């Protein structure tokens, strides 16, 4: 039963979801939604019953002390709501949790029940996969949808993927069958440094989300964290000549394939983002932002990235790599190293 007492009437709501697990390489997607929740001080209004969807031997509950009282936190999926201010305020319904262990259809139906009751206009699901992309280049982010009209109007790819999928792909298809516009945004994480955190991939997802839904997202310390992450991986890769040579090979391949990215459309998109962040007013003059104080997570220290894995030269199924801590299940956020992460993001 869905109870929404205490939730105000929402303005042009968009649901943004991410799930830890197979579809969350480097924890990039779940960290992006956590960032939105923290920056805009989201208020949790619902949580799915953990008993219905999780195997506690796979996703174990945790014990903690609250004033000397022992409490239990159960693995689950929570929904919160945030209001984005500005000239045209709108609300975001944030869904953050763990890929369920069972009853995926019921899980998606429950999420869609909340979307229906809240009047959600579009569902955006964030994901991250492992790909042959160098850490020194911009993170590729693919936007895909099952809706051909949505693909045309929002400059997205109409998904043609066939194969194993995770909860991101299942939720997107559930939305399509329910008539709810749905988009998946996929960030490609370098497979040779897949361990979390990956602030660069998180930042790329948030930038693409900002373009998609037309809101200004406060980035806080993420740009600085992304630069520190890349510098740390640079230093570690330089210590291993084999990895350094492999990264150079990926750079050459990427630069050759991405020459069209210097097109006028790409440059215009970057310029529009720059203007939004400068709050350019009429006549092209910069104006003061109505939301100049960005919240920052001062408690989080920077984590030096782990040593990059040596490149895997195998070509068989065993050469696939998954995000750290990933469990076997009915979905996969990785892909073969021979595939292009931009062309065929897994669902």
C-alpha positions in Angstrom: 0.0 0.0 0.0 1.3 3.4 -1.0 0.9 6.1 1.7 1.9 9.6 0.7 0.7 11.6 3.7 2.8 14.7 4.3 4.2 14.9 0.8 3.2 18.2 -0.8 1.8 18.6 -4.3 4.8 18.5 -6.5 5.8 20.9 -9.4 6.7 19.2 -12.7 8.3 16.3 -10.9 11.0 14.1 -12.4 12.0 10.8 -10.8 15.8 10.2 -10.7 16.9 6.7 -9.6 20.1 4.7 -9.1 20.8 1.3 -7.6 24.0 -0.1 -6.2 25.1 -3.3 -7.8 25.7 -4.5 -11.4 24.6 -1.3 -13.0 26.8 0.9 -10.8 30.5 0.6 -11.8 32.7 2.6 -9.5 29.6 3.5 -7.5 29.2 6.4 -9.9 25.4 6.3 -10.4 24.4 5.8 -6.7 26.9 8.5 -5.7 25.3 10.9 -8.1 21.8 10.5 -6.6 23.3 10.6 -3.1 24.9 13.9 -4.1 21.6 15.4 -5.2 20.0 14.2 -2.0 22.7 15.8 0.2 23.0 19.1 -1.7 19.3 19.7 -1.8 18.6 18.2 1.7 16.1 15.6 0.5 13.4 14.4 2.8 12.7 10.7 2.8 9.0 10.0 2.6 8.9 6.2 1.8 11.0 3.1 2.0 10.3 -0.3 0.3 9.9 -3.3 2.6 13.3 -5.0 2.7 11.7 -8.4 3.4 10.1 -8.3 0.0 13.1 -7.8 -2.2 16.4 -8.5 -0.5 18.4 -11.6 0.3 20.0 -10.6 3.6 22.8 -13.2 3.1 23.8 -11.2 0.0 23.0 -7.7 1.3 23.5 -7.9 5.0 21.9 -5.5 7.5 24.2 -3.5 9.7 24.2 -2.8 13.5 25.0 0.6 14.9 24.7 2.5 18.2 22.5 5.5 18.8 23.1 6.9 22.2 24.0 3.6 23.5 21.0 1.9 21.9 21.7 -0.8 19.3 19.8 -0.3 16.1 19.6 -2.1 12.7 19.8 -0.6 9.3 18.2 -2.9 6.7 19.2 -2.9 3.0 16.4 -1.3 1.1 15.4 1.4 -1.4 14.3 4.8 -0.2 12.4 7.6 -1.9 13.0 11.3 -1.0 11.8 14.6 -2.6 13.7 17.8 -3.2 12.6 21.1 -4.6 14.9 22.9 -7.0 14.4 26.7 -6.7 14.9 29.4 -9.3 12.7 31.2 -11.8 11.1 27.9 -12.8 11.1 25.7 -9.7 10.5 22.0 -10.0 10.6 18.9 -7.8 12.8 15.8 -8.1 11.8 12.4 -6.6 15.0 10.7 -5.8 15.1 6.9 -5.6 18.3 5.4 -4.1 18.9 1.8 -3.0 20.3 -1.6 -3.9 19.5 -3.7 -6.8 16.9 -6.2 -5.5 17.7 -9.8 -5.0 14.2 -11.1 -6.0 10.7 -10.1 -7.2 12.0 -7.5 -9.8 8.6 -7.1 -11.4 6.9 -6.3 -8.1 9.7 -4.0 -7.2 9.3 -2.0 -10.4 5.5 -1.9 -10.0 5.9 -0.4 -6.6 8.3 2.3 -7.9 5.8 3.0 -10.7 3.0 3.2 -8.2 4.8 6.1 -6.4 5.5 7.7 -9.7 1.9 7.6 -10.6 0.6 8.9 -7.3 3.2 11.8 -7.4 2.4 12.8 -10.9 5.9 12.1 -12.2 6.4 13.3 -15.7 9.6 11.4 -16.6 11.8 8.8 -15.0 15.6 9.1 -15.4 17.6 6.1 -14.3 21.4 6.5 -13.8 23.8 3.7 -14.5 27.6 3.1 -14.9 29.3 0.4 -16.9 32.9 -0.7 -17.5 34.4 0.2 -20.8 37.5 0.7 -22.9 37.8 4.4 -22.1 40.9 6.2 -20.8 40.7 8.0 -17.5 42.4 11.0 -19.0 39.6 11.9 -21.4 36.0 13.1 -20.7 33.8 10.4 -19.4 31.4 9.2 -22.2 27.8 9.4 -21.1 25.1 7.8 -23.3 21.4 8.6 -23.1 19.1 5.9 -24.2 15.4 5.3 -24.3 12.9 2.7 -25.5 10.6 5.5 -26.8 11.3 6.5 -30.4 9.5 9.8 -30.0 11.4 10.6 -26.8 14.7 9.7 -28.6 13.9 12.1 -31.4 12.7 15.1 -29.3 15.4 14.8 -26.6 18.4 13.9 -28.8 18.7 10.4 -27.3 19.6 7.0 -28.6 16.8 4.5 -29.1 18.1 1.4 -27.4 18.9 -1.6 -29.5 20.6 -3.6 -26.8 20.0 -7.3 -26.5 21.4 -9.5 -23.7 21.7 -9.8 -19.9 20.3 -6.8 -18.0 20.0 -5.4 -14.5 17.4 -3.5 -12.6 18.1 -0.3 -14.7 17.0 -2.1 -17.9 14.0 -3.7 -16.2 12.7 -0.5 -14.7 13.1 1.4 -18.0 11.1 -1.3 -19.8 8.5 -1.3 -17.0 8.1 2.4 -17.5 7.7 2.0 -21.3 4.9 -0.6 -20.8 3.2 1.7 -18.3 3.3 4.7 -20.7 5.8 6.7 -18.5 8.6 8.4 -20.4 11.9 7.0 -19.2 15.5 7.6 -20.0 18.7 5.8 -18.9 22.0 7.7 -18.6 25.1 5.5 -18.7 28.6 6.6 -17.8 31.5 4.5 -19.0 34.1 3.8 -16.3 37.7 2.7 -17.2 37.8 -1.0 -16.6 41.4 -0.9 -15.4 40.5 1.4 -12.5 36.9 0.3 -11.7 37.1 0.4 -7.9 35.0 3.2 -6.2 34.9 6.0 -5.8 34.9 7.6 -9.3 34.0 11.3 -8.8 34.8 12.0 -12.5 32.1 9.6 -13.7 29.7 10.9 -11.1 30.3 14.5 -12.3 29.7 13.5 -15.9 26.4 11.9 -15.0 25.3 15.0 -13.2 26.3 17.3 -16.0 24.3 15.2 -18.5 21.3 15.0 -16.1 21.5 18.8 -15.8 21.2 19.2 -19.6 18.4 16.6 -19.8 16.0 18.0 -17.2 17.0 21.7 -17.5 18.0 22.4 -13.8 21.1 23.8 -12.3 22.8 21.2 -10.1 25.2 22.4 -7.4 28.4 20.5 -7.8 30.1 21.3 -4.5 33.5 19.8 -4.4 32.9 17.2 -7.1 35.0 19.0 -9.8 37.9 19.3 -7.4 37.5 15.7 -6.4 37.4 14.6 -10.1 40.7 16.4 -10.8 42.3 14.9 -7.7 41.1 11.4 -8.8 42.5 11.8 -12.3 45.8 13.1 -10.9 46.0 10.1 -8.5 45.4 7.6 -11.3 47.9 9.4 -13.5 50.6 9.0 -10.9 49.8 5.3 -10.3 49.6 4.5 -14.0 53.0 6.2 -14.5 54.5 3.8 -12.0 53.6 0.8 -14.3 54.9 1.0 -17.8 52.5 -1.6 -19.1 49.5 0.3 -17.8 50.9 3.6 -19.1 51.3 2.1 -22.6 47.8 0.6 -22.5 46.3 4.0 -21.5 48.1 5.7 -24.3 46.6 3.1 -26.7 43.1 3.9 -25.4 43.8 7.6 -25.7 44.8 7.3 -29.4 41.7 5.2 -30.2 39.4 7.5 -28.4 40.8 10.7 -30.0 40.5 9.2 -33.4 36.9 8.0 -32.8 35.8 11.2 -31.1 36.9 13.8 -33.6 33.2 14.6 -34.4 32.8 15.7 -30.7 34.4 19.0 -31.8 31.2 19.7 -33.8 29.3 23.0 -33.4 26.5 21.1 -31.5 28.9 19.8 -28.8 30.5 23.2 -28.4 27.1 24.9 -28.2 26.1 22.4 -25.5 29.2 23.2 -23.4 28.6 27.0 -23.8 25.0 26.7 -22.7 26.1 24.9 -19.5 28.7 27.6 -18.9 26.0 30.3 -19.2 23.7 28.5 -16.8 26.5 28.3 -14.2 27.3 32.0 -14.7 23.5 32.8 -14.4 23.8 35.0 -17.5 20.9 37.5 -17.6 19.4 39.6 -20.4 22.0 41.2 -22.6 24.6 38.5 -21.7 25.5 40.0 -18.4 26.3 37.8 -15.4 23.9 38.0 -12.5 24.0 36.9 -8.9 22.8 33.4 -8.3 19.7 33.0 -6.1 21.3 29.9 -4.7 24.9 31.0 -4.1 25.6 28.9 -1.1 26.3 25.3 -2.2 26.3 22.7 0.5 29.5 20.7 0.9 30.2 17.4 2.5 33.0 18.5 4.8 33.1 15.2 6.5 34.3 13.3 3.4 38.0 13.0 2.8 39.5 12.3 -0.6 40.3 8.7 -1.3 43.4 8.0 -3.2 42.3 5.6 -6.0 43.5 2.1 -5.9 46.3 0.9 -8.1 45.0 0.3 -11.7 44.5 -3.3 -12.7 46.8 -4.6 -15.3 45.0 -4.7 -18.7 43.4 -8.0 -19.4 44.5 -9.4 -22.8 42.0 -12.2 -22.7 39.1 -12.2 -25.1 36.8 -14.9 -23.7 33.9 -14.5 -21.3 36.2 -14.7 -18.3 37.9 -11.5 -19.4 34.9 -9.4 -18.3 35.4 -7.3 -15.2 32.7 -6.2 -12.9 32.4 -3.4 -10.3 33.9 -4.2 -7.0 31.7 -6.1 -4.7 29.3 -7.1 -7.5 27.2 -10.2 -6.9 26.0 -12.7 -9.4 22.5 -12.0 -10.5 20.1 -11.2 -13.3 21.9 -8.1 -14.7 25.2 -6.8 -15.7 26.7 -3.3 -15.6 29.9 -4.4 -17.5 30.6 -5.2 -21.1 33.2 -7.0 -23.1 36.4 -5.0 -23.6 36.0 -5.3 -27.3 32.7 -3.4 -27.2 32.2 0.3 -27.5 30.5 1.7 -24.4 29.1 4.6 -26.3 27.4 2.5 -28.9 25.7 -0.2 -26.8 25.2 0.7 -23.2 23.9 -2.3 -21.3 20.5 -2.0 -19.7 
